Amino acid sequence: MRHRWVVLLIIFIFLLAAFAFRYNVEATKSVNEGVIKWEKDRWTGNVWVHCYLVTGKYTGKVTILSPAFDTDKPEYKEAYDKATRKRNLLTYGWFFSIGITIVWLAYELKRKFAKT
């Protein structure tokens, strides 16, 4: 295959597009304490709730798995840990794939321009 780098470039673009379209914002709500945003992870199917809080001296972001909000229950903790592991595994897999594609693309381009 003479133009292997073109195929790698297309794979790279598809990987970037997959990450860009990973999350879908389902809803956003402003409250006195900050903003609440519901995002659906298209890769895992989970809905994540991000709470951007601004109360008193505390400013920060809290992420929870929807629809269960009671973090004291053991079954919620187990479901949250499982969903977080799944999300992290897919994210790290994406980073690995993009890294391998970049290295391979650089190698192919170097080989192509070394021949010329």
C-alpha positions in Angstrom: 0.0 0.0 0.0 1.6 3.2 -1.2 -0.5 5.7 0.8 -0.7 4.0 4.2 -0.3 7.4 5.9 -3.7 8.5 4.4 -5.5 5.6 6.0 -3.8 6.5 9.3 -4.8 10.1 9.0 -8.4 9.1 8.4 -8.3 6.8 11.5 -6.8 9.7 13.5 -9.6 12.0 12.4 -12.3 9.4 13.3 -10.7 8.9 16.7 -10.8 12.7 17.3 -14.4 12.9 16.1 -15.4 10.0 18.4 -14.0 11.8 21.4 -15.6 15.1 20.4 -19.0 13.6 20.2 -18.7 11.3 23.2 -20.9 13.3 25.6 -24.4 14.6 24.9 -25.7 17.4 27.2 -29.2 16.2 28.2 -30.1 19.1 30.4 -28.8 22.1 32.3 -30.3 23.9 35.2 -29.2 27.0 37.1 -29.8 27.1 40.8 -28.8 29.5 43.6 -25.8 27.4 44.5 -24.5 27.0 40.9 -25.2 25.0 37.8 -26.3 21.4 37.4 -25.6 19.6 34.0 -26.7 16.2 32.9 -24.5 14.5 30.3 -25.0 11.2 28.6 -21.9 9.2 27.8 -22.6 7.8 24.4 -19.8 5.1 24.8 -21.1 3.6 28.0 -24.7 4.7 28.0 -24.5 6.2 31.5 -25.8 9.6 32.5 -23.5 11.7 34.6 -24.6 14.7 36.7 -22.0 17.5 37.1 -22.8 20.0 39.8 -20.8 23.2 39.5 -21.2 24.7 42.9 -20.6 28.2 44.1 -21.6 28.5 47.8 -19.8 30.6 50.3 -16.1 30.0 50.0 -16.5 26.6 48.2 -16.2 26.6 44.5 -15.9 23.3 42.7 -17.3 20.5 40.6 -19.0 17.4 41.9 -19.7 14.5 39.6 -22.3 11.8 40.4 -24.0 9.0 38.5 -27.6 9.6 37.6 -30.4 8.8 38.6 -29.2 7.5 42.0 -28.3 10.4 44.2 -28.0 8.8 47.6 -24.2 8.3 47.9 -24.5 6.6 51.3 -26.1 3.5 50.0 -23.6 0.6 49.2 -25.4 -0.4 46.0 -25.0 3.2 44.7 -21.3 3.2 45.6 -20.8 -0.1 43.8 -22.7 1.1 40.7 -20.8 4.4 40.7 -17.4 2.6 41.0 -18.4 0.2 38.2 -19.5 3.0 35.9 -16.4 5.0 36.7 -14.1 2.1 35.9 -15.9 1.5 32.6 -15.6 5.2 31.7 -11.9 5.3 32.6 -11.1 2.1 30.8 -12.7 3.5 27.6 -11.0 6.8 28.0 -7.6 5.3 28.5 -8.2 3.0 25.6 -9.0 6.0 23.4 -5.8 7.7 24.6 -3.7 4.6 23.8 -5.3 4.3 20.4 -4.7 8.0 19.6 -1.1 7.7 20.8 -0.4 4.6 18.7 -2.0 6.2 15.6 0.1 9.4 16.1 3.4 7.4 16.5 2.5 5.2 13.5 1.5 8.2 11.4 4.8 10.0 12.2 6.8 6.8 11.3 5.0 6.4 8.0 5.4 10.1 7.1 9.1 10.0 8.0 9.5 6.9 5.9 7.7 8.6 3.0 9.7 11.7 3.1 13.0 9.9 3.6 12.5 8.1 0.2 12.1 11.4 -1.6 
